[in-house]
Amino acid sequence: MQRLTIAKLIGLWTALFVGMICGGALWLQPWRIELSGHRSITGFVLGGIALVAVLCSAGYIATFLFLSSWSRYADQLARLAVAVPGHPMGLPQNCPAEFTALSQALKDMAAQVGATLERATLESSRRETILAGMAEGVLAVDNRLNVVFYNEAFARAFQARLPVADGRPLYEVVREPALHSTLESVVRTGQSTREQFQLPAAAGRWFEAHVLPFVNGQRPGAIVVLHDVSDVHRQEQTRKDFVANVSHELRTPLAAIRGYAETLLDGALEDKANNRRFVEVILSQAIRLNNIASDLLVLSELDANAPSGPPDRVNLLDVVESAMRTVESTAALREVRLTRGPVEECAVNGYRFRLEQAVVNLLDNAVKFNRPAGEVSVECGRTGDGKVRISVSDTGIGMASEDLKRIFERFYRVDKARSKRVLGTGLGLSIVSQIIERMGGTIQVESQLGRGTKFTILLDSF
């Protein structure tokens, strides 16, 4: 069993103290004897001095050895503390009892700190992985609106650089007064909020922002999660425009039907010169309403992406011939000549009914908006890059370049007055665009005012 070091230290210094007293007494003794008996004191003085020197040297050596031993144990404990929690070291061997308890406490602390650090590292890694994989942008600031963190989605949205430099002012990362004001309000009040705003710095996209206060050490700040709702806003705006356009398109034929019907009921039935014309107007407007309803139903089916069964091999020559037969009567009434240019035997993978519907819509528009004695030509063949091409060209009045960007929008008309005279719905090209898109193809348009228009459908060859 180890002896107590403190007891040894006390005993050592007690012995040294007693030795010094004894040495001092021996040193003084000769002087007392000399005074009393007048004898020589040289031997006694030298002996006392030697004894004191020996005792002091022995005490110094013992103290030095003892302190060196303690220093060695202290260094080992210091290295143990420095190693926490990275590479735990073993306890010092054969150390004094006072150090044993301390070293064991340090070892227990190292184990606890290591476990805590491992959990913190794992949790931090999880958070970073989750934040990096989030589709929503995340930004954190301190109480001075200096950036603490933002994730990859936020960096992509605002073209910010990663990794983030801690402590950068918010305005150096993103210059958005609305975002700055919202974060500042949450930092000041400590209350969470939800807002929606459009951010020009993010290409004008709309975001729903959920802003929460959070504690960042001694600096309370705020964190914002930005959910991109641009598509929702776009769809909502499209829906509003669609409802407004449908209401407008339905109002005109309904007003005409109601007006002529009331005129007939008010006595025009007896008007032999005009009653038939009134009924013909009612019939034409009813046909227009039916066309609008049919086109809206087709668009609804396309928007719902309802499956029409598995795609099949579609022969383009059959599609072109069937579509031309469908519009023959309309072309004859308008004195427009239908011609078939070079047509090759080729096929695509898709839905024949939908593809024929698209070609019929293109031919119908080419006939309706052509000149008297005009011409509509259809061509079909392969391209050099493994695709097939269907072209519908006419000799009509053509379109201005600014109209070409919008002709596939719903209810958009290049010449609204002319469209109404030919009972156009403004939905035909939108239907064509969606059908071709569903089949993985593209549609292109070329037009010159006064010289005609050419639509080209490109699809993958079967």
C-alpha positions in Angstrom: 0.0 0.0 0.0 1.4 3.4 -1.0 2.3 5.8 1.8 0.8 9.3 1.8 3.0 11.7 0.0 1.9 14.7 2.1 2.9 12.9 5.3 6.3 12.2 3.7 6.7 15.9 2.8 5.7 17.0 6.4 8.1 14.5 7.9 11.0 15.5 5.6 10.6 19.2 6.4 10.2 18.4 10.1 13.4 16.4 10.2 15.2 19.2 8.3 13.9 21.8 10.8 15.0 19.7 13.8 18.4 19.1 12.2 18.8 22.8 11.7 17.9 23.5 15.4 20.4 20.9 16.5 23.0 22.2 14.2 22.5 25.7 15.5 22.7 24.5 19.1 26.0 22.7 18.4 27.3 25.8 16.7 26.4 28.0 19.7 27.7 25.5 22.3 31.4 26.3 21.8 30.8 30.0 22.3 29.0 29.3 25.6 31.8 27.0 26.7 34.5 29.5 25.5 32.9 32.2 27.6 32.8 30.1 30.6 36.0 28.1 30.4 38.0 29.9 27.7 38.6 26.8 25.6 39.1 26.6 21.9 36.0 26.4 19.8 37.3 25.8 16.3 36.4 22.1 16.3 33.0 22.7 17.5 32.3 25.5 15.1 33.5 23.5 12.1 31.5 20.5 13.2 28.3 22.5 13.5 28.8 24.2 10.2 29.4 20.9 8.5 26.3 19.3 10.1 24.1 22.2 9.0 25.4 22.0 5.5 24.9 18.3 5.3 21.4 18.6 6.6 20.5 21.4 4.2 22.0 19.5 1.2 20.1 16.3 2.2 16.8 18.3 2.5 17.4 20.0 -0.8 18.1 16.7 -2.6 15.1 15.0 -1.1 12.8 17.9 -1.9 14.2 18.0 -5.5 13.6 14.3 -6.0 10.2 14.5 -4.5 9.1 17.5 -6.6 10.6 15.8 -9.8 8.4 12.8 -9.1 5.3 15.0 -8.7 6.2 17.0 -11.8 6.4 13.7 -13.8 2.9 12.7 -12.7 1.6 16.2 -13.3 3.0 16.2 -16.8 1.3 12.8 -17.5 -2.0 14.2 -16.2 -1.6 17.3 -18.3 -1.0 15.2 -21.4 -4.1 13.2 -20.6 -6.2 16.4 -20.3 -4.8 17.7 -23.6 -5.6 14.4 -25.3 -9.3 14.7 -24.3 -11.3 13.8 -26.3 -9.2 13.0 -29.3 -6.8 10.2 -28.3 -7.4 9.1 -24.7 -4.2 8.1 -22.9 -3.7 5.5 -20.1 -3.5 6.5 -16.5 0.0 7.2 -15.0 1.4 4.0 -13.3 2.4 4.0 -9.5 1.4 7.6 -9.1 0.7 9.0 -5.6 -2.7 8.5 -4.2 -3.7 12.1 -4.6 -3.1 11.9 -8.3 -4.9 8.6 -8.7 -8.3 10.1 -8.0 -7.6 13.1 -10.2 -6.4 10.9 -13.1 -9.4 8.6 -12.8 -11.7 11.6 -12.9 -9.9 12.9 -16.0 -10.3 9.6 -17.7 -14.0 9.4 -16.9 -14.4 13.0 -18.1 -12.5 12.1 -21.3 -14.9 9.3 -22.0 -18.0 11.5 -21.4 -16.6 14.3 -23.5 -15.7 11.9 -26.3 -19.2 10.4 -26.3 -20.8 13.9 -26.2 -18.6 15.1 -29.0 -19.3 12.0 -31.1 -23.1 12.6 -30.7 -22.7 16.3 -31.5 -20.6 15.5 -34.6 -23.2 12.9 -35.8 -26.0 15.3 -35.2 -24.2 18.1 -37.0 -23.5 15.8 -39.9 -27.2 14.8 -40.1 -28.3 18.4 -40.0 -25.8 19.4 -42.7 -26.9 16.5 -44.9 -30.6 17.3 -44.4 -30.1 21.0 -45.1 -27.9 20.3 -48.1 -30.5 18.0 -49.6 -33.5 20.3 -49.0 -35.2 21.8 -52.0 -36.0 24.9 -49.9 -33.5 27.6 -49.4 -32.4 28.1 -45.7 -30.6 31.2 -44.4 -29.6 32.0 -40.8 -28.5 35.4 -39.5 -27.4 36.7 -36.1 -28.8 39.7 -34.2 -26.8 42.1 -36.4 -28.1 40.5 -39.6 -24.7 39.0 -40.3 -25.0 35.7 -42.2 -24.3 32.6 -40.1 -25.3 29.9 -42.6 -27.1 29.2 -45.8 -27.6 25.9 -47.7 -26.9 24.9 -51.3 -30.5 25.6 -52.4 -30.3 29.2 -51.2 -26.9 29.6 -52.9 -28.3 28.4 -56.2 -31.4 30.6 -56.0 -29.3 33.8 -55.3 -26.1 32.9 -57.0 -24.2 33.0 -53.7 -20.8 31.3 -53.1 -20.2 28.3 -50.9 -18.9 27.8 -48.3 -20.4 30.8 -46.6 -18.0 33.2 -44.8 -19.3 33.5 -41.3 -20.1 37.1 -40.3 -20.8 38.6 -43.7 -23.5 41.2 -43.7 -26.8 40.1 -45.3 -26.7 42.8 -47.9 -23.4 41.4 -49.2 -25.0 38.0 -49.9 -28.4 39.0 -51.2 -29.8 42.5 -51.8 -33.5 42.0 -51.1 -35.2 44.7 -49.0 -38.3 42.5 -48.3 -36.2 39.7 -47.0 -34.0 42.0 -45.0 -37.0 43.7 -43.4 -38.7 40.4 -42.5 -35.5 39.1 -40.8 -35.0 42.3 -39.0 -38.5 42.3 -37.6 -38.2 38.7 -36.3 -34.8 39.5 -34.7 -36.3 42.5 -33.0 -39.6 41.0 -31.8 -38.6 37.3 -31.4 -41.8 36.2 -33.0 -42.1 33.9 -36.0 -43.9 34.9 -39.2 -44.9 33.7 -42.6 -44.9 35.9 -45.7 -44.9 35.6 -49.5 -43.0 37.9 -51.7 -41.3 38.1 -55.1 -37.5 38.4 -55.1 -36.0 39.9 -58.2 -32.5 38.7 -57.1 -33.8 35.1 -57.6 -34.9 35.7 -61.2 -38.2 37.2 -60.0 -39.5 34.0 -58.4 -42.1 33.9 -55.7 -41.2 32.5 -52.3 -43.2 31.6 -49.2 -40.9 32.5 -46.3 -41.2 30.9 -42.8 -39.1 33.0 -40.5 -38.2 31.8 -37.0 -36.1 33.2 -34.2 -33.2 31.1 -33.0 -30.4 31.3 -30.4 -26.9 31.5 -31.7 -24.7 31.5 -28.6 -25.1 34.9 -26.9 -26.4 36.4 -30.2 -30.1 35.6 -30.8 -30.8 35.7 -34.5 -33.3 34.5 -37.1 -33.6 31.7 -39.6 -35.7 31.7 -42.8 -36.9 28.8 -44.9 -37.8 29.9 -48.5 -40.2 27.6 -50.3 -40.4 28.3 -54.1 -44.0 28.8 -55.0 -43.4 30.3 -58.4 -45.2 27.4 -60.1 -48.2 27.8 -57.8 -48.4 31.5 -58.6 -48.0 30.8 -62.3 -50.7 28.2 -62.2 -53.0 30.5 -60.2 -52.4 33.3 -62.7 -53.0 30.9 -65.6 -56.2 29.7 -64.0 -57.4 33.3 -63.5 -56.5 34.2 -67.0 -58.2 31.0 -68.3 -61.4 31.7 -66.4 -61.4 35.3 -67.6 -60.8 34.2 -71.2 -63.4 31.4 -71.1 -65.9 33.8 -69.6 -65.2 36.3 -72.4 -65.3 33.7 -75.1 -68.6 32.4 -73.9 -70.2 35.8 -73.4 -70.1 36.8 -77.0 -71.9 33.8 -78.6 -74.3 33.6 -75.7 -75.2 37.2 -76.1 -75.7 36.8 -79.8 -77.9 33.7 -79.3 -80.0 35.5 -76.7 -80.3 38.7 -78.7 -81.4 37.0 -81.9 -83.7 34.6 -80.0 -85.4 37.6 -78.3 -85.7 39.4 -81.6 -87.4 36.4 -83.1 -89.8 36.1 -80.1 -90.6 39.8 -80.4 -92.0 39.3 -83.8 -89.1 38.7 -86.2 -90.5 35.2 -86.8 -93.0 36.8 -89.1 -90.3 38.7 -90.9 -89.9 36.5 -94.0 -86.9 38.6 -95.2 -84.8 38.2 -92.0 -86.0 35.4 -89.9 -83.9 32.7 -91.6 -80.8 34.9 -91.3 -81.5 35.3 -87.6 -81.7 31.5 -87.1 -78.6 31.0 -89.1 -76.7 33.4 -86.8 -78.0 31.5 -83.8 -76.9 28.2 -85.3 -73.4 29.5 -86.1 -73.0 30.9 -82.5 -74.2 27.5 -81.1 -71.6 25.8 -83.3 -69.0 28.1 -81.9 -70.1 27.3 -78.3 -69.9 23.6 -79.2 -66.4 24.1 -80.6 -65.2 25.9 -77.5 -66.7 23.2 -75.2 -65.0 20.5 -77.3 -61.6 22.2 -77.2 -61.9 22.8 -73.5 -62.7 19.2 -72.9 -59.6 18.2 -75.0 -57.4 20.6 -73.0 -58.8 19.2 -69.7 -57.9 15.7 -70.8 -54.4 16.8 -71.8 -53.9 18.7 -68.6 -55.0 15.7 -66.5 -52.5 13.6 -68.6 -55.1 10.9 -68.6 -53.7 7.6 -70.1 -55.2 6.7 -73.5 -53.8 3.2 -73.4 -50.3 2.1 -74.4 -48.7 4.0 -77.2 -48.6 2.3 -80.6 -46.9 2.5 -84.0 -48.5 5.3 -85.9 -48.1 5.5 -89.7 -47.7 9.2 -90.6 -49.0 8.8 -94.2 -52.3 7.4 -92.9 -52.5 10.3 -90.4 -51.9 12.9 -93.1 -54.4 11.4 -95.6 -57.1 11.1 -92.9 -56.6 14.7 -91.7 -56.8 16.0 -95.3 -60.1 14.2 -95.8 -61.4 15.8 -92.6 -60.9 19.4 -93.8 -61.7 18.8 -97.5 -65.2 20.2 -97.3 -64.1 23.3 -95.3 -61.4 24.0 -97.9 -63.8 23.6 -100.8 -66.3 26.0 -99.2 -63.5 28.6 -98.8 -62.0 27.9 -102.2 -58.7 26.8 -100.7 -56.7 24.2 -102.5 -55.3 21.3 -100.5 -52.1 19.7 -101.9 -49.9 16.9 -100.6 -46.2 17.5 -101.1 -43.5 14.8 -100.8 -44.6 12.2 -98.3 -42.4 9.3 -97.2 -43.4 6.1 -95.5 -42.4 6.7 -91.8 -43.9 6.0 -88.4 -43.7 7.3 -84.8 -44.5 5.8 -81.4 -47.6 7.5 -80.0 -51.4 7.9 -80.2 -52.9 8.1 -83.6 -56.1 9.9 -82.5 -54.2 12.7 -80.8 -51.6 13.1 -83.6 -54.4 13.2 -86.2 -56.2 15.8 -84.0 -53.1 18.0 -84.0 -52.6 17.8 -87.8 -56.4 18.5 -88.4 -56.1 21.6 -86.2 -53.1 22.9 -88.2 -54.9 22.2 -91.5 -58.1 23.8 -90.3 -56.3 27.0 -89.2 -54.4 27.1 -92.5 -57.7 26.9 -94.4 -59.7 29.3 -92.3 -57.1 32.0 -92.2 -56.1 31.7 -95.9 -56.9 33.9 -98.8 -59.6 33.1 -101.3 -58.0 30.7 -103.9 -55.2 30.2 -101.6 -53.2 26.9 -101.1 -52.4 24.6 -98.2 -49.6 22.1 -98.5 -48.7 19.1 -96.4 -45.3 17.3 -96.4 -44.0 14.4 -94.4 -40.5 12.8 -94.3 -37.4 11.9 -92.3 -34.7 14.2 -91.2 -31.0 13.6 -91.0 -30.9 13.2 -87.2 -33.3 10.2 -86.9 -36.5 12.2 -86.5 -39.6 12.5 -88.7 -41.2 15.8 -89.9 -44.7 16.9 -90.7 -45.0 20.3 -92.3 -48.2 22.3 -92.9 -47.7 25.5 -94.9 -50.2 28.0 -96.3 -50.3 31.1 -98.5 -52.3 33.2 -96.0 -51.6 36.7 -94.6 -48.9 35.5 -92.2 -48.1 36.7 -88.7 -45.8 39.4 -87.3 -42.7 38.3 -85.4 -44.0 39.6 -82.1 -47.1 37.3 -82.4 -45.0 34.1 -82.9 -44.0 33.9 -79.2 -47.6 33.8 -78.1 -49.6 31.9 -80.6 -49.5 28.7 -78.5 -51.1 30.5 -75.5 -54.7 29.6 -74.8 -57.2 32.0 -76.4 -54.5 34.1 -78.0 -55.5 35.4 -81.4 -53.4 37.2 -83.9 -56.4 38.9 -85.6 -59.3 38.8 -83.1 -61.8 40.4 -85.5 -60.9 37.9 -88.3 -61.0 35.0 -85.8 -64.5 35.8 -84.7 -65.7 35.9 -88.3 -64.4 32.3 -88.8 -65.6 31.0 -85.5 -62.1 30.5 -84.0 -61.8 29.5 -80.4 -58.1 30.5 -79.8 -57.5 27.0 -78.4 -56.4 25.0 -81.5 -52.7 25.8 -81.4 -52.5 25.3 -77.7 -54.0 21.8 -78.1 -51.5 21.1 -80.9 -48.6 22.2 -78.7 -49.7 20.0 -75.8 -50.3 16.9 -77.9 -46.9 17.2 -79.5 -45.3 17.8 -76.1 -47.0 14.7 -74.7 -45.5 12.6 -77.5 -42.0 13.9 -76.8 -41.8 16.1 -79.9 -41.5 19.8 -80.7 -43.3 22.2 -83.0 -41.8 25.1 -84.9 -43.4 28.0 -86.7 -42.1 30.3 -89.5 -44.2 33.2 -90.8 -43.9 36.4 -92.8 -46.6 39.0 -93.0 -48.3 38.8 -96.4 -46.5 35.6 -97.5 -47.9 32.8 -95.3 -47.1 30.5 -92.4 -45.4 27.2 -92.0 -45.7 24.8 -89.0 -43.3 21.9 -88.6 -43.8 19.0 -86.2 -40.7 17.0 -85.2 -41.1 13.6 -83.6 -38.8 10.6 -82.8 -38.9 8.0 -85.5 -40.3 4.6 -84.6 
